Amino acid sequence: MNNEIKFEERKRIEIVLPIAVSEELIEKLDALKVFGYTVFPNVLGRGERGLRSHVGLGSFQYNFLLISCKEEEVDKILRAARPYLKSFGGVCNISDSKTLVHW
């Protein structure tokens, strides 16, 4: 067994969107063959517009999408997400990250 620890340079994209539109975005990401995402359902947080809760009507519920991707995938992901962010609000953060290579 090789005990060498290796990492792969990645981009970390975090997107918070209303549940209904985040599900549409997930369908687009699947169609674009974007893999390496995790969905955290029913998140809550506070922004400039106040508290966004996981309790309440469907239109006020939010999902958090965590996407780990290669640099060359960032543009297509942002192009898919931007119309939803522009129309429905939300948050999108991008940062550099490293993924532990365990395969």
Secondary structure, 3 states (H helix, E strand, C coil): CCCCCEEEEEEEEEEEEEHHHHHHHHHHHHHCCCCCEEEEEEECEEECCEEECCCCCHHHCEEEEEEEECHHHHHHHHHHHHHHHHHHCCEEEEEEEEEEECC
